[in-house]
Amino acid sequence: MAKNVKEGGLIKESQNITPILEVNGLSTSFLTATGEIKAVRDVSFSLYKGEVLAVVGESGCGKSVTARSVLRLIEPPGYIKSGQVLLNGVNLLNLSENEMRRIRGAEISMVFQDPMISFDPVYTVGQQFTEALLAHKRISRYEAKQKALHMLSAVSLREPERVFKSYPFQLSGGMRQRVMIAIALAMDPQVLIADEPTTALDVTVQSGILTELRRLNKEIGCAIILITHDLGVVAELADRVAVMYAGRIVETGSVYDIFDHAQHPYTRALLASTNPAKEDGWLITIPGQPPVMASLPPGCSFAGRCPEASGLCVHSEPKLYPETSEHRVSCWHTQSEERKIAGA
């Protein structure tokens, strides 16, 4: 079921290669009138050059908040509670806001889920594109315009001059999304975060955007964090996958591991929900609802919806295991008896 891993794409953690981006124990919360909402809980992952890491899960599982935490774009009442975000060994959480402004766009770029909210409606695409370039690169305004036109053409936008002179509302959703990708990649970032880049777009436009991401990833070597709930997109584009549920990563591994050897009941349920049941053709749904993030249960957050849950699952939350493997699972049913006893 899984795609063939592209040459040089999948880099195993066992190899002695330093990751471009390393997130360790990241936790982000929101203080509300109903209590503390633990949106991201102890999330850790690594990203290597030329790699595509997909982060998947249901809406509200913490995917976008994790991405915004990496770029320190969390606003009150939210705050980053703990953890490290290491870009080439430098902890971004320790930098000043001025230093972070130099990082955003130049070193790490992000394509947001709704490109319309990222554009100022009173300025043309060209004005916003060139200002972004001038803010991060030592080039003239003429050079910035030529770079913008080149990148608009690179993402297969016809008539780049017309697009350059257009206002955002004059472009379709797919065109705005391509402009956002062009602006992000024009900075020559080491890391591109694409948050649901194909949401609400028709199938033809989706295919074009995925083609551009794949081509530019291969040509430029930019590492990509792809946030999506579309497992078809994951199978087509990603090298590794992190499955999130209730603010935590519950399973992580290669595309082959996740699609062909999924071990967490939630991962298996996600995969099953994308394929019609053989008997009647209906899609299989995951029973129940995700837990309320302001009052999380003490054990595994998926226990209330899991057909395999035991008493241990209800009372004690498992860690990702095994620690030394690329394919890790946060589930008591995959762990040794010794660890189960220790967890109890």
C-alpha positions in Angstrom: 0.0 0.0 0.0 2.8 2.4 0.9 4.7 4.2 -1.8 8.3 3.5 -2.7 10.6 5.7 -0.7 12.3 8.2 -3.0 16.0 7.8 -3.4 17.8 9.6 -0.6 14.6 10.6 1.1 14.2 8.3 4.1 17.1 8.8 6.5 17.1 6.4 9.4 17.8 7.8 12.8 20.4 5.0 13.3 22.6 6.7 10.8 25.1 9.2 12.1 23.5 12.3 10.5 22.5 15.4 12.4 18.9 16.4 11.9 18.1 19.9 10.6 15.3 20.3 13.0 14.9 18.4 16.3 11.9 18.9 18.6 12.3 17.5 22.1 9.5 17.3 24.7 7.5 20.1 23.3 4.3 21.0 25.3 2.0 23.9 24.5 -1.1 24.9 26.5 -4.0 27.4 26.4 -5.3 28.9 29.7 -9.1 29.3 29.4 -12.0 29.8 31.7 -12.7 26.1 31.7 -9.1 25.2 32.6 -5.8 24.4 31.0 -6.1 23.0 27.5 -3.0 20.8 26.8 -3.0 21.2 23.1 0.5 19.7 22.6 1.9 17.2 25.1 5.5 16.1 25.2 6.0 15.9 21.4 9.4 14.9 20.0 10.5 14.3 16.4 13.5 14.9 14.1 13.6 16.1 10.5 16.5 15.5 8.1 17.6 17.2 4.9 15.6 16.3 1.9 13.0 14.4 4.0 9.2 14.7 4.1 7.6 14.1 7.5 3.8 13.8 7.5 1.9 14.7 10.7 -1.5 13.2 10.6 -4.6 12.8 12.9 -8.1 14.0 13.4 -9.0 17.7 13.6 -8.0 19.1 17.0 -5.3 16.6 17.7 -2.6 19.3 17.9 -1.0 19.2 14.4 -1.3 22.9 13.6 -0.5 24.0 17.1 2.7 21.9 17.0 3.7 23.6 13.7 3.0 27.1 15.1 4.9 26.2 18.3 8.0 25.4 16.2 7.8 28.9 14.7 6.8 30.5 18.1 3.6 31.8 16.6 1.5 30.9 19.7 -0.4 33.9 21.0 -2.1 34.4 24.4 -3.9 32.7 26.1 -1.6 30.1 24.6 2.0 29.6 25.6 4.8 27.1 25.1 5.1 25.3 28.4 8.3 23.3 27.9 10.6 21.6 25.5 13.2 22.4 22.9 13.1 23.3 19.2 16.6 22.9 17.8 17.3 24.3 14.3 20.9 23.2 13.4 21.5 22.8 17.2 20.2 26.3 18.1 17.2 26.3 20.5 14.6 28.6 18.9 12.7 28.9 22.2 15.7 30.8 23.7 15.9 33.4 20.9 14.6 37.0 21.1 11.6 38.0 19.0 13.9 40.0 16.7 16.1 36.9 16.2 13.0 34.8 15.5 11.9 37.2 12.8 15.1 36.5 10.9 14.5 32.8 11.2 10.9 32.8 10.1 10.7 32.8 6.3 14.4 32.7 5.8 15.3 29.4 7.6 11.8 28.0 8.2 8.9 28.9 6.0 5.3 28.0 6.5 2.4 27.6 4.1 -0.8 28.1 6.1 -4.1 26.2 5.7 -6.0 29.3 4.5 -3.7 31.4 2.3 -6.2 34.3 2.2 -5.6 35.2 5.9 -1.9 35.4 5.1 -2.3 38.1 2.5 -3.1 41.8 3.0 -6.1 42.5 0.7 -5.0 46.1 0.0 -1.6 45.2 -1.5 -0.9 43.3 -4.7 0.7 39.9 -4.8 3.8 41.5 -6.2 4.1 44.1 -3.5 3.8 41.5 -0.8 6.1 39.1 -2.5 8.9 41.6 -3.0 8.6 43.0 0.5 9.1 39.6 1.9 12.2 39.1 -0.2 13.6 42.5 0.7 13.1 41.8 4.4 15.3 38.6 4.3 17.7 39.0 1.4 20.2 41.7 0.4 18.9 42.3 -3.1 17.6 45.3 -5.1 13.9 45.8 -5.7 14.4 44.9 -9.4 16.1 41.7 -8.4 13.3 40.9 -5.9 10.7 41.3 -8.7 12.7 39.0 -11.1 13.0 36.4 -8.3 9.3 36.7 -7.6 8.3 36.2 -11.3 10.7 33.3 -11.5 9.2 31.6 -8.5 5.6 32.2 -9.7 6.5 30.5 -12.9 8.2 27.7 -11.0 5.0 26.7 -9.3 3.3 26.5 -12.7 1.3 29.7 -12.5 0.5 30.9 -16.0 1.0 34.6 -16.8 3.2 35.3 -13.8 3.2 39.0 -14.6 -0.5 39.2 -14.4 -0.5 37.3 -11.1 2.3 39.6 -9.8 0.0 42.6 -10.4 -3.1 41.1 -9.1 -4.7 41.5 -5.7 -5.2 38.3 -3.6 -9.0 38.4 -4.0 -8.6 38.3 -7.8 -7.0 34.9 -7.6 -8.6 31.5 -7.1 -7.9 29.4 -4.0 -5.5 27.2 -5.8 -3.6 30.1 -7.3 -3.3 31.8 -3.8 -2.0 28.5 -2.4 0.7 28.3 -5.2 1.7 31.9 -4.5 2.1 31.1 -0.8 4.3 28.1 -1.8 6.3 30.3 -4.2 6.9 33.0 -1.5 7.9 30.3 1.0 10.4 28.6 -1.3 11.8 31.9 -2.7 13.5 32.3 0.7 15.5 29.1 0.1 14.5 27.7 3.5 16.0 24.7 5.1 12.5 23.6 6.4 9.1 24.1 4.8 6.0 23.5 7.0 2.9 22.9 4.8 -0.3 23.0 6.9 -3.1 21.3 5.0 -1.8 22.7 1.7 -4.5 21.0 -0.4 -7.6 21.6 1.9 -10.7 22.8 0.1 -9.1 22.6 -3.3 -10.5 20.6 -6.2 -8.7 17.3 -7.1 -6.9 18.8 -10.2 -5.5 21.7 -8.2 -4.5 19.3 -5.3 -2.6 17.1 -7.7 -0.7 20.2 -9.1 0.3 21.5 -5.7 1.5 18.0 -4.6 3.5 17.8 -7.8 5.1 21.1 -7.2 6.0 20.2 -3.6 7.5 17.0 -4.6 9.5 18.6 -7.5 10.8 21.5 -5.4 11.6 19.2 -2.5 13.7 17.1 -4.8 15.4 19.9 -6.7 16.1 22.2 -3.7 16.5 19.6 -1.0 14.2 21.5 1.3 12.9 19.3 4.2 9.1 19.4 4.6 6.7 18.9 7.5 3.4 18.1 5.9 0.4 18.5 8.1 -2.7 16.7 6.8 -5.6 14.4 7.5 -5.5 13.0 4.0 -3.8 9.7 4.1 -3.7 9.5 0.3 -1.5 12.6 0.3 0.7 11.0 2.9 1.2 7.8 0.9 2.1 9.9 -2.2 4.5 12.4 -0.7 5.9 11.5 2.7 8.9 9.5 3.8 8.0 9.2 7.5 4.8 9.7 9.4 3.9 10.9 12.9 0.4 10.0 14.0 -1.1 12.4 16.6 -4.0 12.0 19.0 -5.1 14.3 21.8 -1.9 16.3 21.6 0.6 13.4 21.6 2.4 11.4 19.0 1.0 7.9 19.4 2.9 6.2 16.6 5.7 7.1 14.3 7.7 5.4 11.6 8.3 5.1 7.9 5.4 5.2 5.4 5.9 1.5 5.0 5.6 1.0 8.8 2.5 3.0 9.2 0.6 1.8 6.1 1.6 -1.8 6.1 2.4 -2.6 9.7 0.4 -0.1 11.9 0.4 -1.2 15.5 -1.6 1.5 17.4 -5.4 0.9 17.4 -5.9 4.5 16.5 -3.6 4.3 13.5 -5.3 1.2 12.3 -8.7 2.9 12.8 -7.6 5.9 10.7 -6.5 3.6 7.9 -9.7 1.6 8.0 -11.8 4.8 7.9 -10.4 5.7 4.5 -11.4 2.3 2.9 -15.0 1.2 2.4 -16.0 -2.0 4.2 -15.9 -5.0 1.8 -19.4 -6.2 2.8 -21.5 -3.2 2.2 -19.3 -0.5 0.8 -19.8 1.9 3.8 -16.9 3.7 5.3 -15.8 2.4 8.7 -16.0 5.1 11.4 -14.1 5.5 14.7 -16.6 5.1 17.5 -16.9 7.8 20.2 -15.4 11.3 20.4 -11.9 12.5 21.2 -11.4 13.5 24.9 -12.0 17.0 26.2 -8.5 18.5 26.2 -9.2 20.5 29.4 -9.9 17.3 31.3 -7.8 14.5 29.9 -8.2 11.0 31.4 -5.2 9.7 33.4 -4.4 6.8 31.1 -4.2 6.4 27.3 -6.3 9.1 25.8 -7.7 6.7 23.2 -8.8 4.1 25.7 -12.4 5.3 25.7 -12.7 4.6 22.0 -10.4 1.5 21.8 -11.9 -2.0 21.5 -8.6 -3.4 22.9 -8.4 -1.2 26.0 -7.6 -2.9 29.3 -7.5 -1.7 32.9 -3.8 -0.7 32.5 -4.7 1.5 29.5 -7.4 3.3 31.5 -5.1 4.1 34.4 -1.6 4.5 33.0 -0.4 6.4 29.8 2.3 4.5 27.8 5.4 6.2 26.3 6.6 5.7 22.8 8.3 2.4 22.6 10.8 1.0 21.8 13.1 3.9 22.3 15.8 2.7 19.9 13.6 1.8 17.0 12.4 4.1 14.1 9.0 2.6 14.4 7.6 3.6 17.8 4.2 3.1 19.3 2.5 4.4 22.4 0.4 1.4 23.3 0.5 -1.0 26.2 -0.4 -3.9 23.9 2.8 -3.6 21.9 5.1 -3.5 25.0 6.8 -6.2 27.0 5.4 -7.7 30.2 8.1 -6.1 32.2 7.1 -2.6 31.0 3.4 -3.4 31.6 4.2 -4.3 35.2 6.3 -1.2 35.6 3.5 0.9 34.1 0.9 -0.6 36.4 
